[in-house]
Amino acid sequence: MLTMNNCELDRWEKKRHNGTSRLKINWGRGRLNKYESFSCFSAKFCRLNSLTPHKFRKFWQKSIEIFDGYHQQERLNHIARVLDEPLSVVRTVFGEVGTGWGCFCIDEKSLDRYSEISYCPECIANGFHGNFHESCWLRKCPIHYIDLICEPIPYSSSAKADKHLERLISLLDLKCPGWELSDGNTMTNDGIKKLPFFHLFLRWQNTAQKTVTEWSDRCLGAFGFHCLAGKYESKYHYLNELMERINWIAPIPEELSELFTVTSMKTEPEIKYFCNKIGKELNALLFTHSFGELIYFYKEMLITKEEYHIFHKTAEAEFLYLNAWHPDKKCNCAWGINKRGGLLKLLPGEFKYYGNYQCPYEFAANELYSIWLDLFGLLKSPSGGGLGINDINMLSAAGQAISSIINKEDENWKRTFQFKWSNQINYLFDAILDKIVSAHIDELRYWISSIESGTQPNIRERFPPNSYLVQSQNLDLQLISWQTRIKTA
């Protein structure tokens, strides 16, 4: 028996289906080309239905884009039904066509997608514009193997997407009169097989999408200074970093190397192996706790136990290096920074400690110390003998499930903690934290070098994750780490 909520949902679904099936649009089956860009489809739809780009955008948002990100297949089925086009063709046009897959995607916010239009002159002359022409990682057309033309879109009060579409329509009108009446036979399966480079490109792209997606599904966590186990949360800002990692997982054929914007060198990562026994134990922990919780409590417990591990030594070495390389007496930095992010431009030799301002080197050293080193002893009781009465409060319900308090009646009445997992898990977490500390150090070094090159200190890039914990088919764990940009520059 349906509940009221289910009945209402069912009626809404039926109404939506009936409403869209009665849409009166001018579109004949077979007009949609495989792999054509959404912009090219939009241009054809506008011309056939006498719509402006603005009216088309409103129509599409109201009638088509009515599914959330979790219902992509329903969305594709809906489009195929509205256009009366084969689902196999619809999927190549309206499916996910972003740059990258799974853990390895370019951050769309870092792209000004409609600020320029990119196209192949020969494809445009045939009335075709592919979704791969809009990809920021290609510089040549994979069909004709010639350089793409990129034209800036002039600024206008109209929406960028509308201006972008208007420019594509004008290009098609100029280069291929009557393009809107052409059928979708440009990209048939037989025709694609006659284009060797394009056929090879599509095979690599399909294989890479499958391989990288499967690899990402086996990824238990992605790690960097700004990313702890959120493997899909942090995106890439630079194509060279993205491509070197995709190329390692799904190698690009040598014949296609000149297609890409960047030199897609395959960089070998560092790989640390952990046995399947650790993998099974970790998966059992991840069943009840997130990776972020596990790492956080491990780090906090080390503080309370006053244990000094490898990642602390890595942070301390960099802290001592910064202080030795840039002592206060020799500081001649032009900027002062306070903890709240305030900036002060200074003349050479000018006093910079007014209002707790620090030079970039001192700021970086203090940041390292406060995050990784200054925590030792801060949670002790007022008597200085280990944790006080608040130590139990520090352990949330999640923390109590993975560790226990051991009381020792010594002269300081010191309490210590014991993890409810094996020492092998400790070794794994130490390796992960050491990679996170190293990423933090590299980001600070890059920030300092950019300041010395003339960049203001308030502009600081957030590095994407560079370490991934991946589970193999036999449950072995691999901690795969690439060098950060500071080391590859």
Stockholm file with secondary structure:
# STOCKHOLM 1.0

chainA/1-489         MLTMNNCELDRWEKKRHNGTSRLKINWGRGRLNKYESFSCFSAKFCRLNSLTPHKFRKFWQKSIEIFDGYHQQERLNHIARVLDEPLSVVRTVFGEVGTGWGCFCIDEKSLDRYSEISYCPECIANGFHGNFHESCWLRKCPIHYIDLICEPIPYSSSAKADKHLERLISLLDLKCPGWELSDGNTMTNDGIKKLPFFHLFLRWQNTAQKTVTEWSDRCLGAFGFHCLAGKYESKYHYLNELMERINWIAPIPEELSELFTVTSMKTEPEIKYFCNKIGKELNALLFTHSFGELIYFYKEMLITKEEYHIFHKTAEAEFLYLNAWHPDKKCNCAWGINKRGGLLKLLPGEFKYYGNYQCPYEFAANELYSIWLDLFGLLKSPSGGGLGINDINMLSAAGQAISSIINKEDENWKRTFQFKWSNQINYLFDAILDKIVSAHIDELRYWISSIESGTQPNIRERFPPNSYLVQSQNLDLQLISWQTRIKTA
#=GR chainA/1-489 SS CCCHHHHHHHHHHHHHHHHHHTCCCCCCTTCCCTTBCHHHHHHHHHHHHTCCHHHHHHHHHHHTCCSCTTCHHHHHHHHHHHHTCCHHHHHHHHSCCSSEETTEEBCGGGCCTTSEEEECHHHHHTTCCBGGGGCTTBSBCTTTCCBCEEEECCCCSSCHHHHHHHHHHHHHHHHSTTGGGCCSCTTCHHHHHTCHHHHHHHHHHHHHHHHHHHHHHTEEEEEETTEESCTTTCCBSCHHHHHHHHHHHSCCCGGGGGGBSSCCCCCCCEEEEECHHHHHHHHHHHTTSCHHHHHHHHHHHHHHHTCCCHHHHHHHHHHHHHHHHSCGGGCCCSEEECTTSCEEECCTTCCCCTTSCBCHHHHHHHHHIIIIITTTTTTBCTTSSSBCTTHHHHSCHHHHHHEEEEECCSTTCCEEEEESSCHHHHHHHHHHHHHHHHHHHHHHHHHHHHHHTTCCTTCCCCCCCCEEEEECTTSCEEEEECCCHHHHC
#=GC SS_cons         CCCHHHHHHHHHHHHHHHHHHTCCCCCCTTCCCTTBCHHHHHHHHHHHHTCCHHHHHHHHHHHTCCSCTTCHHHHHHHHHHHHTCCHHHHHHHHSCCSSEETTEEBCGGGCCTTSEEEECHHHHHTTCCBGGGGCTTBSBCTTTCCBCEEEECCCCSSCHHHHHHHHHHHHHHHHSTTGGGCCSCTTCHHHHHTCHHHHHHHHHHHHHHHHHHHHHHTEEEEEETTEESCTTTCCBSCHHHHHHHHHHHSCCCGGGGGGBSSCCCCCCCEEEEECHHHHHHHHHHHTTSCHHHHHHHHHHHHHHHTCCCHHHHHHHHHHHHHHHHSCGGGCCCSEEECTTSCEEECCTTCCCCTTSCBCHHHHHHHHHIIIIITTTTTTBCTTSSSBCTTHHHHSCHHHHHHEEEEECCSTTCCEEEEESSCHHHHHHHHHHHHHHHHHHHHHHHHHHHHHHTTCCTTCCCCCCCCEEEEECTTSCEEEEECCCHHHHC
//
